[in-house]
Amino acid sequence: MRLRLRVSAGASRRRVLGVHGGALKLSVKTPPERGKANKDVLALVAETFGLAPSDVEIVAGETSPDKVVRLPLGQAEAALRCRRALLGSAP
């Protein structure tokens, strides 16, 4: 499945903030330089959805705060894991 993200890089905390405009909003500490923030984004998405970082791939928006990632999950399973993450439960 593909998931839209809205990323705030260089933030004070690394976390999932919620949903904004149909995208999952994230913040990462790493500044957006030379792809460093993208690695942090992939790690946070993987952690949030209970996946290995190698299972998550940025398919659009590598240099933009608006990104699209591919997850090896069906839509229903991804929605369930996302809800759990937003409510503070383990995926």
HTML snippet that shows the backbone in 3Dmol.js (N, CA, C, O; Angstrom):
<script src="https://3Dmol.org/build/3Dmol-min.js"></script>
<div id="view" style="width:600px;height:400px;position:relative"></div>
<script>
const pdb = `
ATOM      1  N   MET A   1       0.834  -1.176   0.000  1.00  0.00           N
ATOM      2  CA  MET A   1       0.000   0.000   0.000  1.00  0.00           C
ATOM      3  C   MET A   1       0.873   1.231   0.000  1.00  0.00           C
ATOM      4  O   MET A   1       2.015   1.192   0.458  1.00  0.00           O
ATOM      5  N   ARG A   2       0.345   2.314  -0.507  1.00  0.00           N
ATOM      6  CA  ARG A   2       1.046   3.598  -0.510  1.00  0.00           C
ATOM      7  C   ARG A   2       0.415   4.505   0.536  1.00  0.00           C
ATOM      8  O   ARG A   2      -0.803   4.534   0.710  1.00  0.00           O
ATOM      9  N   LEU A   3       1.269   5.240   1.222  1.00  0.00           N
ATOM     10  CA  LEU A   3       0.828   6.109   2.305  1.00  0.00           C
ATOM     11  C   LEU A   3       1.419   7.493   2.099  1.00  0.00           C
ATOM     12  O   LEU A   3       2.623   7.642   1.889  1.00  0.00           O
ATOM     13  N   ARG A   4       0.562   8.503   2.161  1.00  0.00           N
ATOM     14  CA  ARG A   4       1.019   9.891   2.057  1.00  0.00           C
ATOM     15  C   ARG A   4       1.511  10.369   3.413  1.00  0.00           C
ATOM     16  O   ARG A   4       0.903  10.089   4.446  1.00  0.00           O
ATOM     17  N   LEU A   5       2.630  11.102   3.391  1.00  0.00           N
ATOM     18  CA  LEU A   5       3.214  11.662   4.604  1.00  0.00           C
ATOM     19  C   LEU A   5       3.402  13.163   4.445  1.00  0.00           C
ATOM     20  O   LEU A   5       3.619  13.665   3.342  1.00  0.00           O
ATOM     21  N   ARG A   6       3.318  13.856   5.545  1.00  0.00           N
ATOM     22  CA  ARG A   6       3.705  15.271   5.626  1.00  0.00           C
ATOM     23  C   ARG A   6       4.763  15.324   6.718  1.00  0.00           C
ATOM     24  O   ARG A   6       4.469  15.043   7.880  1.00  0.00           O
ATOM     25  N   VAL A   7       5.997  15.682   6.355  1.00  0.00           N
ATOM     26  CA  VAL A   7       7.129  15.581   7.269  1.00  0.00           C
ATOM     27  C   VAL A   7       7.651  16.956   7.645  1.00  0.00           C
ATOM     28  O   VAL A   7       7.838  17.827   6.796  1.00  0.00           O
ATOM     29  N   SER A   8       7.882  17.128   8.939  1.00  0.00           N
ATOM     30  CA  SER A   8       8.549  18.318   9.460  1.00  0.00           C
ATOM     31  C   SER A   8       9.924  17.866   9.929  1.00  0.00           C
ATOM     32  O   SER A   8      10.049  17.207  10.961  1.00  0.00           O
ATOM     33  N   ALA A   9      10.964  18.227   9.162  1.00  0.00           N
ATOM     34  CA  ALA A   9      12.334  17.830   9.506  1.00  0.00           C
ATOM     35  C   ALA A   9      12.983  18.919  10.356  1.00  0.00           C
ATOM     36  O   ALA A   9      12.608  20.089  10.276  1.00  0.00           O
ATOM     37  N   GLY A  10      13.948  18.528  11.159  1.00  0.00           N
ATOM     38  CA  GLY A  10      14.636  19.468  12.027  1.00  0.00           C
ATOM     39  C   GLY A  10      13.808  19.865  13.237  1.00  0.00           C
ATOM     40  O   GLY A  10      14.030  20.924  13.823  1.00  0.00           O
ATOM     41  N   ALA A  11      12.863  19.028  13.610  1.00  0.00           N
ATOM     42  CA  ALA A  11      11.980  19.313  14.751  1.00  0.00           C
ATOM     43  C   ALA A  11      12.682  18.968  16.062  1.00  0.00           C
ATOM     44  O   ALA A  11      13.749  18.352  16.062  1.00  0.00           O
ATOM     45  N   SER A  12      12.087  19.362  17.156  1.00  0.00           N
ATOM     46  CA  SER A  12      12.685  19.089  18.464  1.00  0.00           C
ATOM     47  C   SER A  12      12.474  17.642  18.912  1.00  0.00           C
ATOM     48  O   SER A  12      13.221  17.130  19.746  1.00  0.00           O
ATOM     49  N   ARG A  13      11.442  16.980  18.348  1.00  0.00           N
ATOM     50  CA  ARG A  13      11.136  15.591  18.732  1.00  0.00           C
ATOM     51  C   ARG A  13      10.831  14.765  17.505  1.00  0.00           C
ATOM     52  O   ARG A  13      10.357  15.279  16.492  1.00  0.00           O
ATOM     53  N   ARG A  14      11.108  13.475  17.607  1.00  0.00           N
ATOM     54  CA  ARG A  14      10.800  12.506  16.550  1.00  0.00           C
ATOM     55  C   ARG A  14       9.509  11.798  16.954  1.00  0.00           C
ATOM     56  O   ARG A  14       9.478  11.056  17.935  1.00  0.00           O
ATOM     57  N   ARG A  15       8.418  12.040  16.169  1.00  0.00           N
ATOM     58  CA  ARG A  15       7.146  11.432  16.554  1.00  0.00           C
ATOM     59  C   ARG A  15       6.113  11.523  15.438  1.00  0.00           C
ATOM     60  O   ARG A  15       6.271  12.259  14.464  1.00  0.00           O
ATOM     61  N   VAL A  16       5.057  10.751  15.619  1.00  0.00           N
ATOM     62  CA  VAL A  16       3.891  10.813  14.745  1.00  0.00           C
ATOM     63  C   VAL A  16       2.956  11.829  15.371  1.00  0.00           C
ATOM     64  O   VAL A  16       2.588  11.706  16.539  1.00  0.00           O
ATOM     65  N   LEU A  17       2.571  12.835  14.595  1.00  0.00           N
ATOM     66  CA  LEU A  17       1.758  13.926  15.125  1.00  0.00           C
ATOM     67  C   LEU A  17       0.260  13.719  14.920  1.00  0.00           C
ATOM     68  O   LEU A  17      -0.550  14.248  15.681  1.00  0.00           O
ATOM     69  N   GLY A  18      -0.110  12.957  13.902  1.00  0.00           N
ATOM     70  CA  GLY A  18      -1.521  12.744  13.605  1.00  0.00           C
ATOM     71  C   GLY A  18      -1.750  12.737  12.117  1.00  0.00           C
ATOM     72  O   GLY A  18      -0.851  12.431  11.333  1.00  0.00           O
ATOM     73  N   VAL A  19      -2.966  13.079  11.735  1.00  0.00           N
ATOM     74  CA  VAL A  19      -3.332  13.115  10.319  1.00  0.00           C
ATOM     75  C   VAL A  19      -3.622  14.560   9.945  1.00  0.00           C
ATOM     76  O   VAL A  19      -4.314  15.276  10.669  1.00  0.00           O
ATOM     77  N   HIS A  20      -3.082  14.978   8.800  1.00  0.00           N
ATOM     78  CA  HIS A  20      -3.280  16.349   8.336  1.00  0.00           C
ATOM     79  C   HIS A  20      -3.507  16.328   6.826  1.00  0.00           C
ATOM     80  O   HIS A  20      -2.631  15.907   6.071  1.00  0.00           O
ATOM     81  N   GLY A  21      -4.664  16.775   6.393  1.00  0.00           N
ATOM     82  CA  GLY A  21      -4.953  16.842   4.966  1.00  0.00           C
ATOM     83  C   GLY A  21      -4.867  15.504   4.258  1.00  0.00           C
ATOM     84  O   GLY A  21      -4.455  15.444   3.099  1.00  0.00           O
ATOM     85  N   GLY A  22      -5.247  14.439   4.926  1.00  0.00           N
ATOM     86  CA  GLY A  22      -5.216  13.116   4.325  1.00  0.00           C
ATOM     87  C   GLY A  22      -3.847  12.455   4.342  1.00  0.00           C
ATOM     88  O   GLY A  22      -3.666  11.397   3.739  1.00  0.00           O
ATOM     89  N   ALA A  23      -2.884  13.057   5.018  1.00  0.00           N
ATOM     90  CA  ALA A  23      -1.533  12.496   5.118  1.00  0.00           C
ATOM     91  C   ALA A  23      -1.184  12.288   6.582  1.00  0.00           C
ATOM     92  O   ALA A  23      -1.657  13.019   7.453  1.00  0.00           O
ATOM     93  N   LEU A  24      -0.358  11.293   6.846  1.00  0.00           N
ATOM     94  CA  LEU A  24       0.138  11.063   8.192  1.00  0.00           C
ATOM     95  C   LEU A  24       1.235  12.099   8.442  1.00  0.00           C
ATOM     96  O   LEU A  24       2.204  12.178   7.687  1.00  0.00           O
ATOM     97  N   LYS A  25       1.080  12.879   9.487  1.00  0.00           N
ATOM     98  CA  LYS A  25       2.037  13.955   9.778  1.00  0.00           C
ATOM     99  C   LYS A  25       3.069  13.452  10.776  1.00  0.00           C
ATOM    100  O   LYS A  25       2.730  12.925  11.835  1.00  0.00           O
ATOM    101  N   LEU A  26       4.351  13.628  10.410  1.00  0.00           N
ATOM    102  CA  LEU A  26       5.469  13.179  11.232  1.00  0.00           C
ATOM    103  C   LEU A  26       6.427  14.325  11.495  1.00  0.00           C
ATOM    104  O   LEU A  26       6.492  15.283  10.725  1.00  0.00           O
ATOM    105  N   SER A  27       7.164  14.220  12.582  1.00  0.00           N
ATOM    106  CA  SER A  27       8.289  15.139  12.793  1.00  0.00           C
ATOM    107  C   SER A  27       9.511  14.284  13.087  1.00  0.00           C
ATOM    108  O   SER A  27       9.436  13.270  13.780  1.00  0.00           O
ATOM    109  N   VAL A  28      10.645  14.726  12.538  1.00  0.00           N
ATOM    110  CA  VAL A  28      11.917  14.057  12.796  1.00  0.00           C
ATOM    111  C   VAL A  28      12.945  15.108  13.187  1.00  0.00           C
ATOM    112  O   VAL A  28      12.865  16.256  12.749  1.00  0.00           O
ATOM    113  N   LYS A  29      13.903  14.719  14.006  1.00  0.00           N
ATOM    114  CA  LYS A  29      14.925  15.647  14.478  1.00  0.00           C
ATOM    115  C   LYS A  29      15.949  15.998  13.401  1.00  0.00           C
ATOM    116  O   LYS A  29      16.474  17.110  13.366  1.00  0.00           O
ATOM    117  N   THR A  30      16.218  15.051  12.539  1.00  0.00           N
ATOM    118  CA  THR A  30      17.269  15.211  11.542  1.00  0.00           C
ATOM    119  C   THR A  30      16.956  16.342  10.574  1.00  0.00           C
ATOM    120  O   THR A  30      15.831  16.433  10.084  1.00  0.00           O
ATOM    121  N   PRO A  31      17.923  17.204  10.289  1.00  0.00           N
ATOM    122  CA  PRO A  31      17.675  18.280   9.324  1.00  0.00           C
ATOM    123  C   PRO A  31      17.568  17.729   7.901  1.00  0.00           C
ATOM    124  O   PRO A  31      18.134  16.681   7.593  1.00  0.00           O
ATOM    125  N   PRO A  32      16.846  18.432   7.046  1.00  0.00           N
ATOM    126  CA  PRO A  32      16.634  17.955   5.676  1.00  0.00           C
ATOM    127  C   PRO A  32      17.816  18.256   4.759  1.00  0.00           C
ATOM    128  O   PRO A  32      17.701  19.064   3.837  1.00  0.00           O
ATOM    129  N   GLU A  33      18.936  17.616   5.008  1.00  0.00           N
ATOM    130  CA  GLU A  33      20.094  17.836   4.151  1.00  0.00           C
ATOM    131  C   GLU A  33      20.693  16.513   3.702  1.00  0.00           C
ATOM    132  O   GLU A  33      20.932  15.619   4.514  1.00  0.00           O
ATOM    133  N   ARG A  34      20.929  16.401   2.414  1.00  0.00           N
ATOM    134  CA  ARG A  34      21.549  15.227   1.784  1.00  0.00           C
ATOM    135  C   ARG A  34      20.865  13.910   2.134  1.00  0.00           C
ATOM    136  O   ARG A  34      21.532  12.889   2.302  1.00  0.00           O
ATOM    137  N   GLY A  35      19.534  13.927   2.246  1.00  0.00           N
ATOM    138  CA  GLY A  35      18.781  12.702   2.469  1.00  0.00           C
ATOM    139  C   GLY A  35      18.813  12.155   3.880  1.00  0.00           C
ATOM    140  O   GLY A  35      18.262  11.084   4.136  1.00  0.00           O
ATOM    141  N   LYS A  36      19.445  12.864   4.804  1.00  0.00           N
ATOM    142  CA  LYS A  36      19.540  12.371   6.175  1.00  0.00           C
ATOM    143  C   LYS A  36      18.163  12.254   6.829  1.00  0.00           C
ATOM    144  O   LYS A  36      17.897  11.282   7.535  1.00  0.00           O
ATOM    145  N   ALA A  37      17.301  13.219   6.604  1.00  0.00           N
ATOM    146  CA  ALA A  37      15.971  13.177   7.215  1.00  0.00           C
ATOM    147  C   ALA A  37      15.159  12.007   6.657  1.00  0.00           C
ATOM    148  O   ALA A  37      14.356  11.415   7.379  1.00  0.00           O
ATOM    149  N   ASN A  38      15.357  11.673   5.393  1.00  0.00           N
ATOM    150  CA  ASN A  38      14.617  10.561   4.801  1.00  0.00           C
ATOM    151  C   ASN A  38      14.889   9.251   5.516  1.00  0.00           C
ATOM    152  O   ASN A  38      13.979   8.441   5.691  1.00  0.00           O
ATOM    153  N   LYS A  39      16.129   9.030   5.933  1.00  0.00           N
ATOM    154  CA  LYS A  39      16.459   7.811   6.675  1.00  0.00           C
ATOM    155  C   LYS A  39      15.711   7.784   8.006  1.00  0.00           C
ATOM    156  O   LYS A  39      15.220   6.738   8.431  1.00  0.00           O
ATOM    157  N   ASP A  40      15.629   8.927   8.651  1.00  0.00           N
ATOM    158  CA  ASP A  40      14.905   9.025   9.917  1.00  0.00           C
ATOM    159  C   ASP A  40      13.396   8.817   9.698  1.00  0.00           C
ATOM    160  O   ASP A  40      12.725   8.189  10.517  1.00  0.00           O
ATOM    161  N   VAL A  41      12.879   9.348   8.593  1.00  0.00           N
ATOM    162  CA  VAL A  41      11.466   9.157   8.247  1.00  0.00           C
ATOM    163  C   VAL A  41      11.174   7.674   8.047  1.00  0.00           C
ATOM    164  O   VAL A  41      10.195   7.156   8.584  1.00  0.00           O
ATOM    165  N   LEU A  42      12.015   6.991   7.280  1.00  0.00           N
ATOM    166  CA  LEU A  42      11.814   5.562   7.030  1.00  0.00           C
ATOM    167  C   LEU A  42      11.856   4.763   8.330  1.00  0.00           C
ATOM    168  O   LEU A  42      11.061   3.844   8.524  1.00  0.00           O
ATOM    169  N   ALA A  43      12.781   5.115   9.214  1.00  0.00           N
ATOM    170  CA  ALA A  43      12.885   4.418  10.499  1.00  0.00           C
ATOM    171  C   ALA A  43      11.644   4.656  11.355  1.00  0.00           C
ATOM    172  O   ALA A  43      11.144   3.726  11.988  1.00  0.00           O
ATOM    173  N   LEU A  44      11.145   5.885  11.382  1.00  0.00           N
ATOM    174  CA  LEU A  44       9.960   6.194  12.182  1.00  0.00           C
ATOM    175  C   LEU A  44       8.720   5.508  11.615  1.00  0.00           C
ATOM    176  O   LEU A  44       7.910   4.974  12.373  1.00  0.00           O
ATOM    177  N   VAL A  45       8.563   5.515  10.307  1.00  0.00           N
ATOM    178  CA  VAL A  45       7.415   4.835   9.691  1.00  0.00           C
ATOM    179  C   VAL A  45       7.495   3.334   9.978  1.00  0.00           C
ATOM    180  O   VAL A  45       6.493   2.718  10.340  1.00  0.00           O
ATOM    181  N   ALA A  46       8.667   2.754   9.819  1.00  0.00           N
ATOM    182  CA  ALA A  46       8.834   1.322  10.088  1.00  0.00           C
ATOM    183  C   ALA A  46       8.482   0.996  11.540  1.00  0.00           C
ATOM    184  O   ALA A  46       7.761   0.035  11.810  1.00  0.00           O
ATOM    185  N   GLU A  47       8.991   1.792  12.460  1.00  0.00           N
ATOM    186  CA  GLU A  47       8.707   1.595  13.880  1.00  0.00           C
ATOM    187  C   GLU A  47       7.203   1.720  14.156  1.00  0.00           C
ATOM    188  O   GLU A  47       6.634   0.916  14.894  1.00  0.00           O
ATOM    189  N   THR A  48       6.580   2.709  13.571  1.00  0.00           N
ATOM    190  CA  THR A  48       5.153   2.965  13.777  1.00  0.00           C
ATOM    191  C   THR A  48       4.289   1.808  13.295  1.00  0.00           C
ATOM    192  O   THR A  48       3.291   1.464  13.928  1.00  0.00           O
ATOM    193  N   PHE A  49       4.676   1.209  12.171  1.00  0.00           N
ATOM    194  CA  PHE A  49       3.877   0.149  11.571  1.00  0.00           C
ATOM    195  C   PHE A  49       4.392  -1.250  11.892  1.00  0.00           C
ATOM    196  O   PHE A  49       3.878  -2.235  11.362  1.00  0.00           O
ATOM    197  N   GLY A  50       5.406  -1.349  12.758  1.00  0.00           N
ATOM    198  CA  GLY A  50       5.926  -2.654  13.160  1.00  0.00           C
ATOM    199  C   GLY A  50       6.637  -3.372  12.030  1.00  0.00           C
ATOM    200  O   GLY A  50       6.500  -4.586  11.876  1.00  0.00           O
ATOM    201  N   LEU A  51       7.397  -2.629  11.239  1.00  0.00           N
ATOM    202  CA  LEU A  51       8.106  -3.187  10.094  1.00  0.00           C
ATOM    203  C   LEU A  51       9.600  -2.944  10.235  1.00  0.00           C
ATOM    204  O   LEU A  51      10.033  -2.161  11.080  1.00  0.00           O
ATOM    205  N   ALA A  52      10.379  -3.615   9.409  1.00  0.00           N
ATOM    206  CA  ALA A  52      11.810  -3.328   9.312  1.00  0.00           C
ATOM    207  C   ALA A  52      11.982  -2.098   8.426  1.00  0.00           C
ATOM    208  O   ALA A  52      11.219  -1.920   7.477  1.00  0.00           O
ATOM    209  N   PRO A  53      12.967  -1.247   8.714  1.00  0.00           N
ATOM    210  CA  PRO A  53      13.179  -0.074   7.863  1.00  0.00           C
ATOM    211  C   PRO A  53      13.372  -0.430   6.387  1.00  0.00           C
ATOM    212  O   PRO A  53      12.998   0.349   5.509  1.00  0.00           O
ATOM    213  N   SER A  54      13.944  -1.583   6.114  1.00  0.00           N
ATOM    214  CA  SER A  54      14.137  -2.001   4.717  1.00  0.00           C
ATOM    215  C   SER A  54      12.829  -2.345   4.021  1.00  0.00           C
ATOM    216  O   SER A  54      12.795  -2.465   2.796  1.00  0.00           O
ATOM    217  N   ASP A  55      11.749  -2.506   4.785  1.00  0.00           N
ATOM    218  CA  ASP A  55      10.431  -2.802   4.203  1.00  0.00           C
ATOM    219  C   ASP A  55       9.700  -1.549   3.735  1.00  0.00           C
ATOM    220  O   ASP A  55       8.691  -1.649   3.037  1.00  0.00           O
ATOM    221  N   VAL A  56      10.194  -0.378   4.108  1.00  0.00           N
ATOM    222  CA  VAL A  56       9.531   0.889   3.778  1.00  0.00           C
ATOM    223  C   VAL A  56      10.360   1.594   2.720  1.00  0.00           C
ATOM    224  O   VAL A  56      11.583   1.679   2.830  1.00  0.00           O
ATOM    225  N   GLU A  57       9.687   2.100   1.691  1.00  0.00           N
ATOM    226  CA  GLU A  57      10.392   2.754   0.585  1.00  0.00           C
ATOM    227  C   GLU A  57       9.703   4.066   0.228  1.00  0.00           C
ATOM    228  O   GLU A  57       8.479   4.113   0.108  1.00  0.00           O
ATOM    229  N   ILE A  58      10.482   5.124   0.059  1.00  0.00           N
ATOM    230  CA  ILE A  58       9.944   6.392  -0.426  1.00  0.00           C
ATOM    231  C   ILE A  58       9.791   6.277  -1.936  1.00  0.00           C
ATOM    232  O   ILE A  58      10.769   6.044  -2.646  1.00  0.00           O
ATOM    233  N   VAL A  59       8.570   6.439  -2.426  1.00  0.00           N
ATOM    234  CA  VAL A  59       8.322   6.316  -3.867  1.00  0.00           C
ATOM    235  C   VAL A  59       8.068   7.669  -4.519  1.00  0.00           C
ATOM    236  O   VAL A  59       8.064   7.764  -5.746  1.00  0.00           O
ATOM    237  N   ALA A  60       7.858   8.711  -3.730  1.00  0.00           N
ATOM    238  CA  ALA A  60       7.678  10.067  -4.269  1.00  0.00           C
ATOM    239  C   ALA A  60       7.995  11.074  -3.173  1.00  0.00           C
ATOM    240  O   ALA A  60       7.711  10.839  -1.999  1.00  0.00           O
ATOM    241  N   GLY A  61       8.589  12.204  -3.571  1.00  0.00           N
ATOM    242  CA  GLY A  61       8.820  13.309  -2.651  1.00  0.00           C
ATOM    243  C   GLY A  61      10.098  13.246  -1.850  1.00  0.00           C
ATOM    244  O   GLY A  61      10.142  13.745  -0.726  1.00  0.00           O
ATOM    245  N   GLU A  62      11.133  12.649  -2.393  1.00  0.00           N
ATOM    246  CA  GLU A  62      12.383  12.526  -1.634  1.00  0.00           C
ATOM    247  C   GLU A  62      12.946  13.864  -1.167  1.00  0.00           C
ATOM    248  O   GLU A  62      13.588  13.930  -0.119  1.00  0.00           O
ATOM    249  N   THR A  63      12.714  14.928  -1.928  1.00  0.00           N
ATOM    250  CA  THR A  63      13.247  16.244  -1.555  1.00  0.00           C
ATOM    251  C   THR A  63      12.155  17.200  -1.089  1.00  0.00           C
ATOM    252  O   THR A  63      12.371  18.410  -1.022  1.00  0.00           O
ATOM    253  N   SER A  64      10.998  16.664  -0.772  1.00  0.00           N
ATOM    254  CA  SER A  64       9.846  17.477  -0.391  1.00  0.00           C
ATOM    255  C   SER A  64       9.348  17.064   0.995  1.00  0.00           C
ATOM    256  O   SER A  64       9.576  15.929   1.413  1.00  0.00           O
ATOM    257  N   PRO A  65       8.676  17.959   1.710  1.00  0.00           N
ATOM    258  CA  PRO A  65       8.053  17.544   2.968  1.00  0.00           C
ATOM    259  C   PRO A  65       6.831  16.648   2.739  1.00  0.00           C
ATOM    260  O   PRO A  65       6.393  15.946   3.650  1.00  0.00           O
ATOM    261  N   ASP A  66       6.288  16.675   1.528  1.00  0.00           N
ATOM    262  CA  ASP A  66       5.171  15.798   1.169  1.00  0.00           C
ATOM    263  C   ASP A  66       5.736  14.579   0.467  1.00  0.00           C
ATOM    264  O   ASP A  66       6.295  14.681  -0.625  1.00  0.00           O
ATOM    265  N   LYS A  67       5.588  13.432   1.099  1.00  0.00           N
ATOM    266  CA  LYS A  67       6.184  12.200   0.593  1.00  0.00           C
ATOM    267  C   LYS A  67       5.119  11.118   0.436  1.00  0.00           C
ATOM    268  O   LYS A  67       4.037  11.197   1.018  1.00  0.00           O
ATOM    269  N   VAL A  68       5.448  10.120  -0.353  1.00  0.00           N
ATOM    270  CA  VAL A  68       4.626   8.920  -0.472  1.00  0.00           C
ATOM    271  C   VAL A  68       5.553   7.743  -0.222  1.00  0.00           C
ATOM    272  O   VAL A  68       6.608   7.628  -0.844  1.00  0.00           O
ATOM    273  N   VAL A  69       5.148   6.863   0.701  1.00  0.00           N
ATOM    274  CA  VAL A  69       5.939   5.668   0.993  1.00  0.00           C
ATOM    275  C   VAL A  69       5.129   4.426   0.641  1.00  0.00           C
ATOM    276  O   VAL A  69       3.898   4.428   0.655  1.00  0.00           O
ATOM    277  N   ARG A  70       5.868   3.368   0.326  1.00  0.00           N
ATOM    278  CA  ARG A  70       5.245   2.075   0.049  1.00  0.00           C
ATOM    279  C   ARG A  70       5.463   1.183   1.270  1.00  0.00           C
ATOM    280  O   ARG A  70       6.577   1.058   1.779  1.00  0.00           O
ATOM    281  N   LEU A  71       4.369   0.567   1.725  1.00  0.00           N
ATOM    282  CA  LEU A  71       4.411  -0.361   2.848  1.00  0.00           C
ATOM    283  C   LEU A  71       3.963  -1.726   2.362  1.00  0.00           C
ATOM    284  O   LEU A  71       3.056  -1.806   1.533  1.00  0.00           O
ATOM    285  N   PRO A  72       4.572  -2.812   2.853  1.00  0.00           N
ATOM    286  CA  PRO A  72       4.153  -4.153   2.446  1.00  0.00           C
ATOM    287  C   PRO A  72       2.962  -4.647   3.275  1.00  0.00           C
ATOM    288  O   PRO A  72       2.992  -5.745   3.833  1.00  0.00           O
ATOM    289  N   LEU A  73       1.928  -3.830   3.346  1.00  0.00           N
ATOM    290  CA  LEU A  73       0.725  -4.144   4.127  1.00  0.00           C
ATOM    291  C   LEU A  73      -0.507  -3.863   3.273  1.00  0.00           C
ATOM    292  O   LEU A  73      -0.473  -3.033   2.365  1.00  0.00           O
ATOM    293  N   GLY A  74      -1.561  -4.548   3.570  1.00  0.00           N
ATOM    294  CA  GLY A  74      -2.835  -4.211   2.959  1.00  0.00           C
ATOM    295  C   GLY A  74      -3.400  -2.968   3.624  1.00  0.00           C
ATOM    296  O   GLY A  74      -2.951  -2.562   4.696  1.00  0.00           O
ATOM    297  N   GLN A  75      -4.379  -2.374   2.981  1.00  0.00           N
ATOM    298  CA  GLN A  75      -4.953  -1.127   3.485  1.00  0.00           C
ATOM    299  C   GLN A  75      -5.571  -1.304   4.872  1.00  0.00           C
ATOM    300  O   GLN A  75      -5.382  -0.458   5.746  1.00  0.00           O
ATOM    301  N   ALA A  76      -6.299  -2.386   5.079  1.00  0.00           N
ATOM    302  CA  ALA A  76      -6.959  -2.599   6.369  1.00  0.00           C
ATOM    303  C   ALA A  76      -5.929  -2.781   7.490  1.00  0.00           C
ATOM    304  O   ALA A  76      -6.083  -2.214   8.572  1.00  0.00           O
ATOM    305  N   GLU A  77      -4.889  -3.562   7.235  1.00  0.00           N
ATOM    306  CA  GLU A  77      -3.856  -3.793   8.253  1.00  0.00           C
ATOM    307  C   GLU A  77      -3.083  -2.507   8.538  1.00  0.00           C
ATOM    308  O   GLU A  77      -2.772  -2.214   9.693  1.00  0.00           O
ATOM    309  N   ALA A  78      -2.774  -1.744   7.503  1.00  0.00           N
ATOM    310  CA  ALA A  78      -2.073  -0.470   7.689  1.00  0.00           C
ATOM    311  C   ALA A  78      -2.926   0.497   8.504  1.00  0.00           C
ATOM    312  O   ALA A  78      -2.408   1.184   9.384  1.00  0.00           O
ATOM    313  N   ALA A  79      -4.221   0.558   8.222  1.00  0.00           N
ATOM    314  CA  ALA A  79      -5.120   1.442   8.967  1.00  0.00           C
ATOM    315  C   ALA A  79      -5.180   1.036  10.439  1.00  0.00           C
ATOM    316  O   ALA A  79      -5.162   1.898  11.318  1.00  0.00           O
ATOM    317  N   LEU A  80      -5.251  -0.257  10.712  1.00  0.00           N
ATOM    318  CA  LEU A  80      -5.285  -0.754  12.085  1.00  0.00           C
ATOM    319  C   LEU A  80      -4.000  -0.383  12.835  1.00  0.00           C
ATOM    320  O   LEU A  80      -4.059   0.103  13.965  1.00  0.00           O
ATOM    321  N   ARG A  81      -2.863  -0.607  12.219  1.00  0.00           N
ATOM    322  CA  ARG A  81      -1.585  -0.290  12.860  1.00  0.00           C
ATOM    323  C   ARG A  81      -1.423   1.217  13.056  1.00  0.00           C
ATOM    324  O   ARG A  81      -0.876   1.660  14.066  1.00  0.00           O
ATOM    325  N   CYS A  82      -1.893   1.991  12.105  1.00  0.00           N
ATOM    326  CA  CYS A  82      -1.819   3.444  12.218  1.00  0.00           C
ATOM    327  C   CYS A  82      -2.687   3.933  13.385  1.00  0.00           C
ATOM    328  O   CYS A  82      -2.253   4.763  14.184  1.00  0.00           O
ATOM    329  N   ARG A  83      -3.899   3.419  13.472  1.00  0.00           N
ATOM    330  CA  ARG A  83      -4.785   3.782  14.582  1.00  0.00           C
ATOM    331  C   ARG A  83      -4.144   3.452  15.924  1.00  0.00           C
ATOM    332  O   ARG A  83      -4.178   4.260  16.853  1.00  0.00           O
ATOM    333  N   ARG A  84      -3.563   2.269  16.019  1.00  0.00           N
ATOM    334  CA  ARG A  84      -2.901   1.868  17.270  1.00  0.00           C
ATOM    335  C   ARG A  84      -1.757   2.821  17.605  1.00  0.00           C
ATOM    336  O   ARG A  84      -1.586   3.203  18.763  1.00  0.00           O
ATOM    337  N   ALA A  85      -0.979   3.202  16.604  1.00  0.00           N
ATOM    338  CA  ALA A  85       0.145   4.112  16.836  1.00  0.00           C
ATOM    339  C   ALA A  85      -0.358   5.477  17.305  1.00  0.00           C
ATOM    340  O   ALA A  85       0.219   6.074  18.215  1.00  0.00           O
ATOM    341  N   LEU A  86      -1.426   5.967  16.690  1.00  0.00           N
ATOM    342  CA  LEU A  86      -1.961   7.271  17.068  1.00  0.00           C
ATOM    343  C   LEU A  86      -2.568   7.264  18.452  1.00  0.00           C
ATOM    344  O   LEU A  86      -2.595   8.292  19.130  1.00  0.00           O
ATOM    345  N   LEU A  87      -3.059   6.101  18.879  1.00  0.00           N
ATOM    346  CA  LEU A  87      -3.642   5.995  20.213  1.00  0.00           C
ATOM    347  C   LEU A  87      -2.608   5.617  21.273  1.00  0.00           C
ATOM    348  O   LEU A  87      -2.923   5.557  22.462  1.00  0.00           O
ATOM    349  N   GLY A  88      -1.360   5.359  20.833  1.00  0.00           N
ATOM    350  CA  GLY A  88      -0.294   5.052  21.785  1.00  0.00           C
ATOM    351  C   GLY A  88      -0.112   3.604  22.108  1.00  0.00           C
ATOM    352  O   GLY A  88       0.636   3.273  23.028  1.00  0.00           O
ATOM    353  N   SER A  89      -0.783   2.700  21.371  1.00  0.00           N
ATOM    354  CA  SER A  89      -0.616   1.267  21.590  1.00  0.00           C
ATOM    355  C   SER A  89       0.460   0.727  20.683  1.00  0.00           C
ATOM    356  O   SER A  89       0.764   1.328  19.653  1.00  0.00           O
ATOM    357  N   ALA A  90       1.034  -0.384  21.042  1.00  0.00           N
ATOM    358  CA  ALA A  90       2.026  -1.047  20.167  1.00  0.00           C
ATOM    359  C   ALA A  90       1.311  -1.606  18.945  1.00  0.00           C
ATOM    360  O   ALA A  90       0.190  -2.102  19.064  1.00  0.00           O
ATOM    361  N   PRO A  91       1.947  -1.535  17.752  1.00  0.00           N
ATOM    362  CA  PRO A  91       1.320  -2.103  16.545  1.00  0.00           C
ATOM    363  C   PRO A  91       1.234  -3.591  16.583  1.00  0.00           C
ATOM    364  O   PRO A  91       0.733  -4.205  15.641  1.00  0.00           O
TER     365      PRO A  91
END
`;
const viewer = $3Dmol.createViewer("view");
viewer.addModel(pdb, "pdb");
viewer.setStyle({}, {cartoon: {color: "spectrum"}});
viewer.zoomTo();
viewer.render();
</script>
